[in-house]
Amino acid sequence: MTTGVTTQRRDTGFFGHPPALGTLFGLEMWERFSFYGMQGILTIYLYYAATEGGLGLPEGTAASIVGAYGGLVYLSTIVGAWLADRVAGSERVLLGSAVLIMLGHVSLAVLPGFVGLTAGLCCVALGSGGLKANATALVGALYEPGDERRDAGFSLFYLGINLGAFVGPLLTGLAQQRLGFHYGFGLAAVGMAAGLTQYVFGRKNLSPDANLVPNPLPAGRRPLVAGAAAGVVALIVVLVATGVITAANLSTVTVAVIAVAAVAYFAVILSSRRTGGDERSRVVSFIPLFLASFVFWTLYQQQFTVVIIYTDQRLDRTIFGWDMPVPWVNSINPIFVILLAGAFAALWTKLGPRQPSSPVKFALGTVVMGLAFLAFLPWSGGSGNTTPLLALVAILLLFTIAELLLSPVGLSLATKLAPTAFRTQMVALNFLSIALGTALAGTLANYYDPDHEVPYFLTVGGIAVVFGVLLAVASPFIRTLMRGVR
């Protein structure tokens, strides 16, 4: 008889981890190449003048659109997770989502103006949500309960994300600077096609259980669900047509929608008869961690709103007489992740059961993220492009340390705390915290003024530090609710 230990030792085809991790690693790497490559040029595409190839929107409106789009990416993880758990299984939804993402980037590249923008962002947002939730769930399913490789595996998976995130803005930013925005969007489409191709050939590595539907939707209820979905789409169209939802308030509306969705999702999981007693306690323990994740991502996702504007208007980007493309700043954080992810993975593996608990990791990540915003203060109060590039590099190093303390751990924790009947949907709930923070990052950008930076950075950074300290104090109580999960 083959023991679980023997199986675990043989299941080491990808740097000591299951071979299927390599397949998912590759897909996520190329998807992030396209996602961050496109997002790196999106903000400036929206507010650059038409003579520079942009759409000429006000900066606040551009940030609102970017924040809302980012929030909708993670909000759509609910749809992808629900389809996986109730209709088609994770692997099928993952494949369909990858195709939809590629079509979205093609739309941005070939369709003009706001037509291409609307079609492209909708396709990428829906597809990315479906891919993210299910790729994460499939990674979690590679490890048995109690397998100490789990956090290390998610750190390696996170390395793949950041390889793509590093290269994407470099190449699309250069294409945008030399050839124009639509060439940059086209390069993102090529990257997604590469990821889809490698996945089609490597999907045989996944377990047959990858298409398991844990909680099938009864056939009789499918017309009702389809009708509800059509009603939601119709309502959105009416609200946009009547001016209730505008580009300027889009991120604020998105924050409200996501907050309602998160509360409803917690209520559904906690009240379900399919959720056991210990499982319910674990879901309750996730609530303060959800809030910490929300605070963290509200600051972190300002890389694509406030930090982009800061780079364009306050950063000295001249290197030996050459102006660095604005989107290249989005490749600095992934460089640090690539350099440090392996060290964090090795650290957690070496410490094993002695490593800090998940609530403590969340608290540390939130505090460090707040300190990163406070680190802008010595360079605030000036005018023009005077901030040294090395100063922003050091600040983004703090972004990275905070990210590695919280983000991959959050992905892993969602799979460990998930009730059996809500495996993928619990991952989607974790992504809702990212959605909420990302959308709010777009709203907060309206309050950022390059000429009056001190109050902004002091307030935002200070709130994060205080929240992280409070979470650390509450961590013993949270661990009790986690019922043995670290």
C-alpha angles and dihedrals in degrees: 000000000000113000126217090247092055091048091050092052093051093046094078106107097129112054091313093319135096115292090238088067087067092055093050090042090057095047093048092046093056093040090054090047089059096038098050093034089058095040091050091066098030100087095049090042088059098048103029113102121260089250087063093048096262135115097250099231123156113268093245092052091047091052090047091054093047092048093047092047091050091047091050090052090062095035088058089061084082090062093045093047093046092050090050096048097039109025123013113005129250100279097052092047089048092055094047091048092053090054091050091052092053091051089051094055090047089054092052090049101048108023117079129241123323093352092063091040094054097043094042098048093045092052094044092046095050094041095046091051092053093046097046097050095046098041089053092047091050091051090051091050091059091074130066119229109279094022103145090206092072100092090040090051092052090048090055089047087052089053089059090051091054097045086062093041090053099050097036100068091040094058099034090044091052091046090050093049095046103032110011142270098287092056088055091052090047091054089054089055091052090052092052090049089054091052092048092050095052091046094053090055095042102041090095086078091069121095119258085242088069089090095045112132103211098189109022119205111238111248091236092062097051096086089052092052092047090050092050091051091050089050092054091051091048091050092052091050091051093048091050093045092051094048097246089120114043134170090254096055097032096107093048092051089048091053090054093048093048093047090054091046092051094051091047092048093052089048093051094049095044094047097044117115086219090066113088127215098263090040090054091052090051091051089052089051089056093061097080089041089052089054092048090050090050092052092047095049092046087065100032096052091056084086085087098043118022096021092050091051089045090051092049096046109021109027124090099230097173113122113182090330095314123111112229112226112256094236091059090078087072089064094060096076094049090052090059092045090053090050096044106030093080091049092051091046091050091046094053091045093049094047092046108166090002094065119110115276119258094255090054091049089051091050093050092048092051093048094048090048089054091049089053090061092045087054089068089067099083089057097043126101097049129105136230127012097324106123110108115244090231090059092059090044089057091048091050089051086063088049088056097048090050091047094052091048093053118014106059089036089054091053091050094044093053090059092046096049096041119117111237094248093050102042099134094028090058088057087051089052089056089051089052088067087055090046092052093048094045094051092047089051087063093049094048091053087072088067095050114100118180088213095052106035104141099077091046098051093039094052098042095043094043094053091053093050093050092048092050092052091050091050091052090053091051095045097100091056091046091051090054090056091049090070099221098327112126 
